[in-house]
Amino acid sequence: MKTVIISCRTIEDEVNAAIRLTGVDYPVLWLESGLHNTPALLLERLQELVDSVDAERVLLAMGFCGNSYKGLKLGGFEMIVPRADDCISLLLGGVDKRMAVSRELAAYFFTEGWMRGERNIWEEYKFTVEQYGEEMAETVMEMMYSHYRTIALLDTGVGDMDALAEKVRPLSEALHLEQKRISATLDYFTQLFLGPWDDTERFVRFAPHTTVEESALTLPGGAKASVQ
C-alpha cells in the first residue's frame, strides 16, 4: 500500500532516525516549524499537503497540536494519527509518561529541534534581553515561568546532548531552573511507521473521504492535554 508520512520540521531529526531504524522508504511531507502557534495556519498548510497526497495511506507523525486538525478534509486515503497532545508526548512514549514527568519535575521541555525552529522560551528570553536588558529580562521571564522548576532535555539518542545542554545553560541560569536530561524514545514513531494501529489508546484511524471531527481528537483515558 502506497504510504506517505506528514510531519513537522521541529521533530525532523527524530522522524528521520525512526525511518532509518524501521527501514521504511515512505516519502515525507514536512510542515514548517512554529505553525502550532497559529492553529488556523497549521490547518491551512496541513490541508494543502493532504490535498497534494497521491497515496492510499497517510501517517501523521505529530500530536494533535491543540486540535488543529479539526475540519481537515481527507481524500481517497486513510489517515492514522497518534493519540497524543503534542510532540513532547510522542517523544516520551505517550501522554501518561508526559503527564507523570510534568507533575514530578514541573518541566519545560527542549530538544535540538525546538532550539532550531521554534518561537520558544529561549527565543523569548533573547528577545527580552535585546529589548530591556539582561536584568529586566530575568525579572520578566521569572514572573512568566515561575511555575516551572526544571528545564528538561529530551534524550532520544539523536543529536548531541552535551551541545544542547550548553546552548540552554544561559537560560537555565537566568531563570534559576535546574537542568535535567530525560530519557526519551522513538518507539511511538516506529510503531506508527510499522503498525499495527488497532490500539485505539495510541492511534486514531480516519477513513478515506472523511472530515476530522473534534470529537475524535481525544486523549487516552480522557486525559487532559498538557501545556508546555
N, CA and C atoms as a LAMMPS dump frame, in Angstrom:
ITEM: TIMESTEP
0
ITEM: NUMBER OF ATOMS
684
ITEM: BOX BOUNDS ff ff ff
-5.0000000000000000e+02 5.0000000000000000e+02
-5.0000000000000000e+02 5.0000000000000000e+02
-5.0000000000000000e+02 5.0000000000000000e+02
ITEM: ATOMS id mol type element x y z
1 1 1 N 0.844 -1.199 0
2 1 2 C 0 0 0
3 1 3 C 0.875 1.243 0
4 2 1 N 0.615 2.143 -0.945
5 2 2 C 1.417 3.359 -1.041
6 2 3 C 1.125 4.262 0.155
7 3 1 N 2.201 4.653 0.851
8 3 2 C 2.072 5.377 2.117
9 3 3 C 2.937 6.627 2.098
10 4 1 N 2.415 7.707 2.707
11 4 2 C 3.133 8.969 2.84
12 4 3 C 3.121 9.367 4.309
13 5 1 N 4.237 9.914 4.771
14 5 2 C 4.333 10.474 6.121
15 5 3 C 4.217 11.99 6.024
16 6 1 N 3.435 12.583 6.919
17 6 2 C 3.426 14.036 7.096
18 6 3 C 3.893 14.324 8.513
19 7 1 N 4.843 15.245 8.652
20 7 2 C 5.365 15.552 9.975
21 7 3 C 5.829 17.001 10.022
22 8 1 N 6.329 17.4 11.199
23 8 2 C 6.75 18.777 11.454
24 8 3 C 8.273 18.843 11.472
25 9 1 N 8.828 19.9 10.922
26 9 2 C 10.271 20.078 10.903
27 9 3 C 10.887 20.093 12.31
28 10 1 N 10.108 20.457 13.31
29 10 2 C 10.624 20.509 14.667
30 10 3 C 11.151 19.158 15.127
31 11 1 N 10.526 18.085 14.655
32 11 2 C 10.956 16.742 15.051
33 11 3 C 11.563 15.993 13.864
34 12 1 N 12.12 16.744 12.928
35 12 2 C 12.688 16.142 11.725
36 12 3 C 13.788 15.13 12.051
37 13 1 N 14.67 15.465 12.988
38 13 2 C 15.766 14.562 13.33
39 13 3 C 15.236 13.224 13.849
40 14 1 N 14.236 13.291 14.721
41 14 2 C 13.704 12.074 15.321
42 14 3 C 12.921 11.243 14.306
43 15 1 N 12.147 11.906 13.462
44 15 2 C 11.391 11.19 12.429
45 15 3 C 12.343 10.496 11.458
46 16 1 N 13.375 11.195 11.018
47 16 2 C 14.34 10.588 10.1
48 16 3 C 15.079 9.421 10.754
49 17 1 N 15.385 9.556 12.045
50 17 2 C 16.043 8.455 12.752
51 17 3 C 15.128 7.236 12.82
52 18 1 N 13.83 7.456 13.067
53 18 2 C 12.875 6.342 13.127
54 18 3 C 12.702 5.697 11.758
55 19 1 N 12.759 6.495 10.7
56 19 2 C 12.687 5.943 9.341
57 19 3 C 13.881 5.031 9.084
58 20 1 N 15.072 5.49 9.473
59 20 2 C 16.267 4.646 9.303
60 20 3 C 16.156 3.376 10.14
61 21 1 N 15.646 3.52 11.349
62 21 2 C 15.552 2.381 12.258
63 21 3 C 14.578 1.321 11.739
64 22 1 N 13.473 1.761 11.168
65 22 2 C 12.45 0.824 10.695
66 22 3 C 12.708 0.333 9.275
67 23 1 N 13.5 1.082 8.519
68 23 2 C 13.783 0.684 7.15
69 23 3 C 12.681 0.993 6.153
70 24 1 N 11.659 1.764 6.561
71 24 2 C 10.604 2.122 5.613
72 24 3 C 11.153 3.149 4.621
73 25 1 N 10.543 3.199 3.459
74 25 2 C 11.005 4.145 2.435
75 25 3 C 9.891 5.104 2.027
76 26 1 N 9.005 5.417 2.981
77 26 2 C 7.892 6.308 2.683
78 26 3 C 8.407 7.74 2.484
79 27 1 N 7.905 8.446 1.486
80 27 2 C 8.255 9.867 1.352
81 27 3 C 7.653 10.665 2.514
82 28 1 N 8.316 11.773 2.845
83 28 2 C 7.868 12.625 3.95
84 28 3 C 7.536 14.009 3.416
85 29 1 N 6.362 14.509 3.791
86 29 2 C 5.969 15.891 3.518
87 29 3 C 6.101 16.662 4.83
88 30 1 N 6.835 17.783 4.789
89 30 2 C 7.164 18.495 6.022
90 30 3 C 6.341 19.765 6.188
91 31 1 N 5.86 19.957 7.41
92 31 2 C 5.248 21.213 7.821
93 31 3 C 6.311 22.099 8.46
94 32 1 N 6.234 23.395 8.213
95 32 2 C 7.193 24.324 8.776
96 32 3 C 7.068 24.367 10.302
97 33 1 N 8.202 24.548 10.978
98 33 2 C 8.188 24.682 12.433
99 33 3 C 7.422 25.933 12.85
100 34 1 N 6.814 25.863 14.014
101 34 2 C 6.165 27.04 14.579
102 34 3 C 4.72 27.231 14.192
103 35 1 N 4.2 26.432 13.264
104 35 2 C 2.811 26.617 12.835
105 35 3 C 1.818 26.321 13.953
106 36 1 N 2.219 25.497 14.937
107 36 2 C 1.276 25.177 16.012
108 36 3 C 0.941 26.408 16.847
109 37 1 N 1.756 27.466 16.721
110 37 2 C 1.437 28.708 17.436
111 37 3 C 0.22 29.416 16.853
112 38 1 N -0.117 29.078 15.6
113 38 2 C -1.291 29.654 14.935
114 38 3 C -2.088 28.505 14.315
115 39 1 N -2.996 27.908 15.088
116 39 2 C -3.708 26.705 14.632
117 39 3 C -4.391 26.854 13.284
118 40 1 N -4.92 28.03 12.976
119 40 2 C -5.603 28.207 11.695
120 40 3 C -4.617 28.052 10.534
121 41 1 N -3.414 28.58 10.701
122 41 2 C -2.392 28.439 9.662
123 41 3 C -1.914 27.001 9.555
124 42 1 N -1.806 26.327 10.703
125 42 2 C -1.41 24.923 10.683
126 42 3 C -2.43 24.096 9.911
127 43 1 N -3.713 24.304 10.177
128 43 2 C -4.753 23.577 9.457
129 43 3 C -4.702 23.891 7.961
130 44 1 N -4.515 25.161 7.624
131 44 2 C -4.468 25.554 6.216
132 44 3 C -3.311 24.875 5.492
133 45 1 N -2.118 24.891 6.122
134 45 2 C -0.951 24.285 5.49
135 45 3 C -1.083 22.763 5.431
136 46 1 N -1.631 22.178 6.505
137 46 2 C -1.823 20.733 6.514
138 46 3 C -2.815 20.315 5.435
139 47 1 N -3.856 21.117 5.232
140 47 2 C -4.822 20.805 4.177
141 47 3 C -4.151 20.847 2.808
142 48 1 N -3.252 21.807 2.603
143 48 2 C -2.528 21.885 1.336
144 48 3 C -1.705 20.622 1.096
145 49 1 N -1.027 20.138 2.131
146 49 2 C -0.218 18.927 1.981
147 49 3 C -1.107 17.709 1.737
148 50 1 N -2.201 17.614 2.488
149 50 2 C -3.126 16.491 2.326
150 50 3 C -3.7 16.473 0.909
151 51 1 N -4.033 17.647 0.391
152 51 2 C -4.605 17.723 -0.959
153 51 3 C -3.6 17.298 -2.029
154 52 1 N -2.315 17.364 -1.692
155 52 2 C -1.286 17.005 -2.669
156 52 3 C -0.931 15.522 -2.632
157 53 1 N -1.492 14.786 -1.686
158 53 2 C -1.109 13.391 -1.481
159 53 3 C -1.649 12.503 -2.6
160 54 1 N -0.765 11.658 -3.109
161 54 2 C -1.152 10.605 -4.039
162 54 3 C -0.752 9.28 -3.398
163 55 1 N -1.611 8.775 -2.53
164 55 2 C -1.291 7.574 -1.755
165 55 3 C -2.575 6.952 -1.261
166 56 1 N -2.434 5.783 -0.644
167 56 2 C -3.579 5.098 -0.05
168 56 3 C -3.62 5.244 1.464
169 57 1 N -2.486 5.718 2.041
170 57 2 C -2.428 5.866 3.495
171 57 3 C -1.515 7.037 3.838
172 58 1 N -1.939 7.841 4.815
173 58 2 C -1.118 8.913 5.367
174 58 3 C -0.859 8.613 6.84
175 59 1 N 0.407 8.672 7.229
176 59 2 C 0.8 8.544 8.627
177 59 3 C 1.177 9.941 9.107
178 60 1 N 0.388 10.478 10.027
179 60 2 C 0.612 11.844 10.51
180 60 3 C 1.488 11.77 11.752
181 61 1 N 2.764 12.024 11.586
182 61 2 C 3.734 11.879 12.676
183 61 3 C 3.813 13.161 13.488
184 62 1 N 2.717 13.455 14.203
185 62 2 C 2.592 14.65 15.015
186 62 3 C 1.57 14.376 16.109
187 63 1 N 1.569 15.256 17.114
188 63 2 C 0.482 15.223 18.077
189 63 3 C -0.693 16.044 17.571
190 64 1 N -1.725 16.185 18.409
191 64 2 C -2.926 16.913 17.995
192 64 3 C -2.683 18.42 17.83
193 65 1 N -1.67 18.959 18.53
194 65 2 C -1.323 20.387 18.404
195 65 3 C -2.541 21.282 18.622
196 66 1 N -3.186 21.128 19.772
197 66 2 C -4.338 21.972 20.078
198 66 3 C -5.534 21.7 19.193
199 67 1 N -5.7 20.429 18.789
200 67 2 C -6.817 20.026 17.918
201 67 3 C -6.84 20.821 16.609
202 68 1 N -5.642 21.127 16.115
203 68 2 C -5.55 21.909 14.883
204 68 3 C -6.028 21.142 13.659
205 69 1 N -6.193 19.827 13.774
206 69 2 C -6.649 19.043 12.626
207 69 3 C -8.155 19.133 12.424
208 70 1 N -8.868 19.706 13.396
209 70 2 C -10.322 19.761 13.296
210 70 3 C -10.747 20.447 11.996
211 71 1 N -11.561 19.741 11.225
212 71 2 C -12.023 20.269 9.951
213 71 3 C -11.195 19.833 8.762
214 72 1 N -10.116 19.097 9.002
215 72 2 C -9.287 18.614 7.901
216 72 3 C -10.072 17.639 7.032
217 73 1 N -10.039 17.852 5.733
218 73 2 C -10.793 17.02 4.785
219 73 3 C -9.835 16.07 4.075
220 74 1 N -10.128 14.778 4.156
221 74 2 C -9.259 13.765 3.579
222 74 3 C -9.702 13.393 2.172
223 75 1 N -8.733 12.982 1.381
224 75 2 C -9.019 12.476 0.047
225 75 3 C -9.216 10.967 0.082
226 76 1 N -8.808 10.303 -0.985
227 76 2 C -9.052 8.873 -1.099
228 76 3 C -8.015 8.022 -0.412
229 77 1 N -7.718 8.318 0.816
230 77 2 C -6.73 7.579 1.605
231 77 3 C -7.164 7.561 3.063
232 78 1 N -6.732 6.547 3.792
233 78 2 C -6.942 6.566 5.234
234 78 3 C -5.804 7.342 5.894
235 79 1 N -6.07 7.876 7.065
236 79 2 C -5.052 8.619 7.809
237 79 3 C -4.968 8.079 9.227
238 80 1 N -3.752 7.842 9.688
239 80 2 C -3.52 7.32 11.026
240 80 3 C -2.761 8.373 11.816
241 81 1 N -3.275 8.69 13.001
242 81 2 C -2.755 9.779 13.816
243 81 3 C -2.453 9.254 15.214
244 82 1 N -1.287 9.556 15.778
245 82 2 C -1.034 9.197 17.176
246 82 3 C -2.015 9.906 18.103
247 83 1 N -2.484 9.195 19.112
248 83 2 C -3.387 9.797 20.092
249 83 3 C -2.527 10.467 21.172
250 84 1 N -2.034 11.64 20.825
251 84 2 C -1.128 12.374 21.708
252 84 3 C -1.37 13.864 21.54
253 85 1 N -1.198 14.608 22.618
254 85 2 C -1.487 16.036 22.557
255 85 3 C -0.45 16.817 21.761
256 86 1 N 0.815 16.422 21.861
257 86 2 C 1.85 17.137 21.125
258 86 3 C 3.071 16.246 20.96
259 87 1 N 4.122 16.819 20.37
260 87 2 C 5.303 16.023 20.057
261 87 3 C 6.089 15.634 21.3
262 88 1 N 5.956 16.383 22.372
263 88 2 C 6.626 16.001 23.616
264 88 3 C 6.098 14.662 24.104
265 89 1 N 4.798 14.498 24.073
266 89 2 C 4.206 13.225 24.473
267 89 3 C 4.67 12.095 23.563
268 90 1 N 4.801 12.368 22.262
269 90 2 C 5.299 11.353 21.344
270 90 3 C 6.721 10.937 21.71
271 91 1 N 7.575 11.908 21.997
272 91 2 C 8.971 11.607 22.297
273 91 3 C 9.143 10.934 23.655
274 92 1 N 8.21 11.144 24.544
275 92 2 C 8.268 10.475 25.843
276 92 3 C 7.583 9.114 25.82
277 93 1 N 6.942 8.782 24.714
278 93 2 C 6.339 7.46 24.579
279 93 3 C 4.858 7.406 24.858
280 94 1 N 4.238 8.537 25.22
281 94 2 C 2.804 8.542 25.461
282 94 3 C 2.389 9.661 26.388
283 95 1 N 1.097 9.928 26.411
284 95 2 C 0.553 11.018 27.218
285 95 3 C 0.746 10.753 28.706
286 96 1 N 0.576 9.514 29.143
287 96 2 C 0.723 9.2 30.562
288 96 3 C 2.122 9.522 31.065
289 97 1 N 3.132 9.166 30.26
290 97 2 C 4.516 9.458 30.66
291 97 3 C 4.755 10.957 30.69
292 98 1 N 4.229 11.656 29.726
293 98 2 C 4.375 13.115 29.696
294 98 3 C 3.771 13.746 30.945
295 99 1 N 2.59 13.31 31.312
296 99 2 C 1.925 13.882 32.476
297 99 3 C 2.689 13.565 33.759
298 100 1 N 3.222 12.35 33.849
299 100 2 C 3.975 11.963 35.044
300 100 3 C 5.241 12.799 35.188
301 101 1 N 5.969 12.981 34.089
302 101 2 C 7.196 13.784 34.131
303 101 3 C 6.866 15.24 34.45
304 102 1 N 5.811 15.756 33.857
305 102 2 C 5.417 17.147 34.106
306 102 3 C 5.06 17.359 35.568
307 103 1 N 4.323 16.406 36.145
308 103 2 C 3.957 16.532 37.561
309 103 3 C 5.182 16.466 38.467
310 104 1 N 6.077 15.553 38.163
311 104 2 C 7.235 15.346 39.033
312 104 3 C 8.228 16.493 38.962
313 105 1 N 8.474 17.007 37.774
314 105 2 C 9.563 17.963 37.581
315 105 3 C 9.111 19.382 37.293
316 106 1 N 7.811 19.601 37.038
317 106 2 C 7.339 20.917 36.589
318 106 3 C 8.261 21.421 35.484
319 107 1 N 8.358 20.63 34.405
320 107 2 C 9.413 20.806 33.408
321 107 3 C 8.963 21.571 32.181
322 108 1 N 9.889 22.36 31.645
323 108 2 C 9.781 22.915 30.304
324 108 3 C 10.724 22.084 29.438
325 109 1 N 10.204 21.535 28.342
326 109 2 C 10.946 20.536 27.577
327 109 3 C 11.667 21.163 26.388
328 110 1 N 12.858 20.6 26.1
329 110 2 C 13.658 21.047 24.971
330 110 3 C 14.197 19.853 24.187
331 111 1 N 14.274 20.027 22.878
332 111 2 C 15.098 19.178 22.017
333 111 3 C 15.876 20.123 21.102
334 112 1 N 16.818 19.575 20.346
335 112 2 C 17.562 20.394 19.395
336 112 3 C 16.615 21.016 18.365
337 113 1 N 15.58 20.272 17.984
338 113 2 C 14.618 20.784 17.016
339 113 3 C 13.887 22.015 17.508
340 114 1 N 13.525 22.026 18.772
341 114 2 C 12.864 23.207 19.333
342 114 3 C 13.815 24.397 19.337
343 115 1 N 15.083 24.145 19.623
344 115 2 C 16.065 25.229 19.632
345 115 3 C 16.242 25.82 18.239
346 116 1 N 16.161 24.991 17.214
347 116 2 C 16.404 25.462 15.857
348 116 3 C 15.227 26.236 15.279
349 117 1 N 14.02 25.726 15.511
350 117 2 C 12.948 26.225 14.682
351 117 3 C 11.736 26.795 15.374
352 118 1 N 11.723 26.875 16.677
353 118 2 C 10.502 27.282 17.368
354 118 3 C 10.655 28.654 18.012
355 119 1 N 9.544 29.368 18.121
356 119 2 C 9.496 30.569 18.962
357 119 3 C 9.196 30.059 20.369
358 120 1 N 10.281 29.713 21.102
359 120 2 C 10.126 29.063 22.391
360 120 3 C 10.619 29.974 23.506
361 121 1 N 10.735 29.426 24.684
362 121 2 C 11.143 30.196 25.84
363 121 3 C 12.539 30.801 25.653
364 122 1 N 13.426 30.078 24.958
365 122 2 C 14.773 30.577 24.711
366 122 3 C 14.743 31.792 23.784
367 123 1 N 13.954 31.709 22.719
368 123 2 C 13.827 32.833 21.813
369 123 3 C 13.181 34.022 22.51
370 124 1 N 12.202 33.757 23.353
371 124 2 C 11.557 34.831 24.112
372 124 3 C 12.548 35.513 25.047
373 125 1 N 13.388 34.707 25.672
374 125 2 C 14.396 35.269 26.581
375 125 3 C 15.367 36.178 25.824
376 126 1 N 15.898 35.704 24.697
377 126 2 C 16.849 36.513 23.93
378 126 3 C 16.196 37.812 23.452
379 127 1 N 14.95 37.731 23.008
380 127 2 C 14.24 38.922 22.556
381 127 3 C 14.071 39.918 23.701
382 128 1 N 13.725 39.414 24.883
383 128 2 C 13.516 40.288 26.041
384 128 3 C 14.818 40.941 26.469
385 129 1 N 15.92 40.195 26.409
386 129 2 C 17.233 40.778 26.727
387 129 3 C 17.547 41.915 25.759
388 130 1 N 17.303 41.701 24.477
389 130 2 C 17.578 42.724 23.469
390 130 3 C 16.74 43.982 23.702
391 131 1 N 15.501 43.776 24.142
392 131 2 C 14.589 44.906 24.304
393 131 3 C 14.801 45.658 25.62
394 132 1 N 15.082 44.914 26.699
395 132 2 C 15.031 45.527 28.03
396 132 3 C 16.302 45.357 28.852
397 133 1 N 17.268 44.615 28.337
398 133 2 C 18.476 44.372 29.114
399 133 3 C 18.36 43.089 29.92
400 134 1 N 19.521 42.575 30.333
401 134 2 C 19.574 41.255 30.967
402 134 3 C 18.852 41.22 32.31
403 135 1 N 19.057 42.241 33.13
404 135 2 C 18.452 42.229 34.468
405 135 3 C 16.926 42.246 34.382
406 136 1 N 16.377 43.137 33.572
407 136 2 C 14.93 43.211 33.426
408 136 3 C 14.394 41.943 32.768
409 137 1 N 15.138 41.405 31.82
410 137 2 C 14.706 40.179 31.143
411 137 3 C 14.56 39.031 32.137
412 138 1 N 15.525 38.904 33.029
413 138 2 C 15.449 37.833 34.026
414 138 3 C 14.228 38.008 34.926
415 139 1 N 13.943 39.249 35.314
416 139 2 C 12.779 39.506 36.165
417 139 3 C 11.48 39.16 35.444
418 140 1 N 11.364 39.603 34.182
419 140 2 C 10.15 39.341 33.402
420 140 3 C 9.961 37.842 33.19
421 141 1 N 11.023 37.163 32.787
422 141 2 C 10.915 35.74 32.48
423 141 3 C 10.636 34.915 33.727
424 142 1 N 11.21 35.291 34.854
425 142 2 C 10.921 34.574 36.099
426 142 3 C 9.451 34.695 36.466
427 143 1 N 8.867 35.869 36.251
428 143 2 C 7.446 36.054 36.526
429 143 3 C 6.604 35.198 35.581
430 144 1 N 6.983 35.147 34.313
431 144 2 C 6.2 34.409 33.318
432 144 3 C 6.293 32.896 33.519
433 145 1 N 7.443 32.427 33.969
434 145 2 C 7.677 30.988 34.035
435 145 3 C 7.947 30.513 35.459
436 146 1 N 7.357 31.187 36.419
437 146 2 C 7.603 30.861 37.826
438 146 3 C 7.078 29.483 38.217
439 147 1 N 6.138 28.919 37.444
440 147 2 C 5.574 27.615 37.788
441 147 3 C 6.462 26.462 37.329
442 148 1 N 7.546 26.766 36.584
443 148 2 C 8.481 25.716 36.19
444 148 3 C 9.605 25.598 37.215
445 149 1 N 10.075 24.368 37.407
446 149 2 C 11.241 24.137 38.258
447 149 3 C 12.419 23.574 37.47
448 150 1 N 12.141 23.041 36.29
449 150 2 C 13.151 22.271 35.565
450 150 3 C 13.119 22.58 34.072
451 151 1 N 14.29 22.645 33.482
452 151 2 C 14.407 22.571 32.027
453 151 3 C 14.824 21.146 31.7
454 152 1 N 13.961 20.44 30.979
455 152 2 C 14.168 19.017 30.692
456 152 3 C 14.611 18.844 29.245
457 153 1 N 15.78 18.267 29.06
458 153 2 C 16.318 17.995 27.733
459 153 3 C 15.979 16.556 27.371
460 154 1 N 15.211 16.377 26.301
461 154 2 C 14.744 15.05 25.919
462 154 3 C 15.817 14.323 25.113
463 155 1 N 16.262 13.21 25.632
464 155 2 C 17.356 12.448 25.025
465 155 3 C 16.805 11.185 24.38
466 156 1 N 16.653 11.219 23.064
467 156 2 C 16.188 10.048 22.318
468 156 3 C 17.352 9.276 21.699
469 157 1 N 18.583 9.725 21.983
470 157 2 C 19.736 9.127 21.34
471 157 3 C 20.053 9.774 20.014
472 158 1 N 19.305 10.817 19.668
473 158 2 C 19.503 11.543 18.41
474 158 3 C 20.096 12.914 18.741
475 159 1 N 21.219 13.245 18.125
476 159 2 C 21.793 14.563 18.324
477 159 3 C 22.797 14.596 19.464
478 160 1 N 23.422 15.756 19.62
479 160 2 C 24.487 15.976 20.601
480 160 3 C 23.891 16.616 21.846
481 161 1 N 23.667 15.804 22.875
482 161 2 C 23.021 16.312 24.087
483 161 3 C 23.928 17.265 24.857
484 162 1 N 25.251 17.048 24.821
485 162 2 C 26.164 17.963 25.517
486 162 3 C 26.086 19.355 24.89
487 163 1 N 26.04 19.395 23.557
488 163 2 C 25.937 20.696 22.876
489 163 3 C 24.612 21.37 23.194
490 164 1 N 23.533 20.6 23.24
491 164 2 C 22.232 21.166 23.575
492 164 3 C 22.23 21.725 24.991
493 165 1 N 22.823 20.991 25.913
494 165 2 C 22.884 21.453 27.3
495 165 3 C 23.62 22.787 27.403
496 166 1 N 24.698 22.94 26.634
497 166 2 C 25.45 24.191 26.666
498 166 3 C 24.637 25.339 26.07
499 167 1 N 23.882 25.059 25.029
500 167 2 C 23.046 26.105 24.43
501 167 3 C 21.991 26.607 25.41
502 168 1 N 21.437 25.685 26.167
503 168 2 C 20.326 26.022 27.06
504 168 3 C 20.82 26.557 28.405
505 169 1 N 22.101 26.336 28.73
506 169 2 C 22.599 26.697 30.048
507 169 3 C 22.356 28.161 30.426
508 170 1 N 22.599 29.137 29.539
509 170 2 C 22.342 30.535 29.935
510 170 3 C 20.9 30.777 30.373
511 171 1 N 19.966 30.119 29.723
512 171 2 C 18.562 30.261 30.098
513 171 3 C 18.303 29.603 31.448
514 172 1 N 18.85 28.423 31.657
515 172 2 C 18.681 27.729 32.935
516 172 3 C 19.179 28.597 34.081
517 173 1 N 20.343 29.2 33.89
518 173 2 C 20.928 30.03 34.945
519 173 3 C 20.134 31.315 35.144
520 174 1 N 19.691 31.92 34.054
521 174 2 C 18.944 33.173 34.169
522 174 3 C 17.629 32.984 34.906
523 175 1 N 16.959 31.84 34.665
524 175 2 C 15.652 31.584 35.277
525 175 3 C 15.75 30.746 36.537
526 176 1 N 16.983 30.397 36.915
527 176 2 C 17.216 29.599 38.127
528 176 3 C 16.446 28.286 38.078
529 177 1 N 16.517 27.639 36.925
530 177 2 C 15.854 26.355 36.735
531 177 3 C 16.904 25.255 36.646
532 178 1 N 16.65 24.161 37.326
533 178 2 C 17.553 23.021 37.258
534 178 3 C 17.457 22.373 35.882
535 179 1 N 18.59 22.008 35.338
536 179 2 C 18.615 21.356 34.041
537 179 3 C 18.746 19.845 34.225
538 180 1 N 17.866 19.086 33.58
539 180 2 C 17.89 17.631 33.674
540 180 3 C 17.786 17.017 32.285
541 181 1 N 18.416 15.857 32.127
542 181 2 C 18.253 15.081 30.902
543 181 3 C 17.246 13.968 31.176
544 182 1 N 16.268 13.873 30.299
545 182 2 C 15.191 12.904 30.455
546 182 3 C 15.275 11.89 29.313
547 183 1 N 15.268 10.622 29.67
548 183 2 C 15.288 9.579 28.643
549 183 3 C 13.997 9.638 27.831
550 184 1 N 14.15 9.698 26.528
551 184 2 C 13.006 9.725 25.616
552 184 3 C 13.139 8.537 24.659
553 185 1 N 12.246 8.465 23.676
554 185 2 C 12.186 7.261 22.856
555 185 3 C 11.667 7.573 21.46
556 186 1 N 12.025 6.714 20.521
557 186 2 C 11.47 6.785 19.171
558 186 3 C 10.367 5.747 18.967
559 187 1 N 9.984 5.045 20.027
560 187 2 C 9.071 3.907 19.902
561 187 3 C 7.724 4.278 19.286
562 188 1 N 7.204 5.46 19.645
563 188 2 C 5.898 5.848 19.104
564 188 3 C 5.986 6.003 17.582
565 189 1 N 7.08 6.6 17.123
566 189 2 C 7.256 6.777 15.692
567 189 3 C 7.443 5.437 14.984
568 190 1 N 8.23 4.552 15.576
569 190 2 C 8.462 3.264 14.912
570 190 3 C 7.174 2.457 14.817
571 191 1 N 6.325 2.519 15.845
572 191 2 C 5.043 1.82 15.768
573 191 3 C 4.13 2.477 14.735
574 192 1 N 4.178 3.794 14.661
575 192 2 C 3.365 4.49 13.656
576 192 3 C 3.785 4.072 12.249
577 193 1 N 5.068 3.922 12.024
578 193 2 C 5.555 3.607 10.682
579 193 3 C 5.332 2.144 10.304
580 194 1 N 5.357 1.26 11.296
581 194 2 C 5.259 -0.172 11.01
582 194 3 C 3.9 -0.778 11.32
583 195 1 N 3.095 -0.12 12.191
584 195 2 C 1.864 -0.73 12.656
585 195 3 C 2.184 -1.802 13.687
586 196 1 N 1.146 -2.511 14.185
587 196 2 C -0.279 -2.321 13.861
588 196 3 C -0.841 -1.061 14.521
589 197 1 N -2.01 -0.642 14.048
590 197 2 C -2.63 0.588 14.538
591 197 3 C -3.993 0.328 15.183
592 198 1 N -4.216 -0.906 15.621
593 198 2 C -5.531 -1.242 16.171
594 198 3 C -5.656 -0.898 17.652
595 199 1 N -4.581 -0.395 18.275
596 199 2 C -4.643 0.044 19.664
597 199 3 C -5.263 1.438 19.694
598 200 1 N -6.534 1.52 20.042
599 200 2 C -7.25 2.794 19.984
600 200 3 C -6.825 3.762 21.09
601 201 1 N -6.047 3.281 22.06
602 201 2 C -5.495 4.175 23.071
603 201 3 C -4.259 4.91 22.547
604 202 1 N -3.692 4.424 21.452
605 202 2 C -2.474 5.021 20.908
606 202 3 C -2.662 5.656 19.533
607 203 1 N -3.683 5.225 18.793
608 203 2 C -3.859 5.728 17.437
609 203 3 C -5.328 5.998 17.135
610 204 1 N -5.539 6.974 16.259
611 204 2 C -6.859 7.257 15.703
612 204 3 C -6.765 6.996 14.198
613 205 1 N -7.728 6.244 13.655
614 205 2 C -7.76 5.955 12.219
615 205 3 C -8.946 6.669 11.586
616 206 1 N -8.668 7.396 10.527
617 206 2 C -9.705 8.105 9.794
618 206 3 C -9.865 7.456 8.425
619 207 1 N -11.1 7.192 8.041
620 207 2 C -11.389 6.557 6.764
621 207 3 C -11.225 7.559 5.622
622 208 1 N -11.041 7.075 4.404
623 208 2 C -10.952 7.978 3.243
624 208 3 C -12.206 8.838 3.094
625 209 1 N -12.006 10.016 2.538
626 209 2 C -13.101 10.943 2.206
627 209 3 C -13.925 11.33 3.443
628 210 1 N -13.248 11.474 4.58
629 210 2 C -13.934 11.944 5.781
630 210 3 C -13.35 13.282 6.212
631 211 1 N -14.064 13.933 7.116
632 211 2 C -13.596 15.182 7.719
633 211 3 C -13.273 14.917 9.181
634 212 1 N -12.128 15.396 9.632
635 212 2 C -11.71 15.17 11.012
636 212 3 C -12.592 15.985 11.947
637 213 1 N -13.269 15.285 12.851
638 213 2 C -14.124 15.936 13.842
639 213 3 C -13.376 16.069 15.166
640 214 1 N -13.668 17.146 15.892
641 214 2 C -13.001 17.38 17.173
642 214 3 C -13.259 16.234 18.148
643 215 1 N -14.432 15.627 18.07
644 215 2 C -14.783 14.548 18.994
645 215 3 C -13.861 13.347 18.863
646 216 1 N -13.186 13.214 17.714
647 216 2 C -12.256 12.099 17.521
648 216 3 C -10.888 12.374 18.127
649 217 1 N -10.594 13.631 18.403
650 217 2 C -9.264 14.012 18.872
651 217 3 C -9.23 14.045 20.395
652 218 1 N -9.443 12.902 21.004
653 218 2 C -9.428 12.766 22.449
654 218 3 C -8.189 12.018 22.881
655 219 1 N -7.707 12.317 24.091
656 219 2 C -6.517 11.681 24.612
657 219 3 C -6.863 10.376 25.337
658 220 1 N -5.89 9.497 25.525
659 220 2 C -6.156 8.212 26.173
660 220 3 C -6.776 8.382 27.558
661 221 1 N -7.816 7.646 27.813
662 221 2 C -8.429 7.653 29.138
663 221 3 C -9.028 8.974 29.554
664 222 1 N -9.289 9.856 28.582
665 222 2 C -9.869 11.157 28.927
666 222 3 C -8.886 12.12 29.552
667 223 1 N -7.564 11.863 29.387
668 223 2 C -6.551 12.733 29.957
669 223 3 C -6.659 14.135 29.387
670 224 1 N -6.275 15.111 30.197
671 224 2 C -6.263 16.499 29.753
672 224 3 C -4.929 16.806 29.077
673 225 1 N -4.967 17.595 28.032
674 225 2 C -3.743 17.943 27.319
675 225 3 C -2.814 18.732 28.229
676 226 1 N -1.522 18.409 28.139
677 226 2 C -0.517 19.158 28.882
678 226 3 C -0.169 20.422 28.129
679 227 1 N 0.345 21.415 28.857
680 227 2 C 0.76 22.671 28.264
681 227 3 C 2.252 22.843 28.513
682 228 1 N 2.99 23.154 27.454
683 228 2 C 4.446 23.326 27.559
684 228 3 C 4.748 24.536 28.422
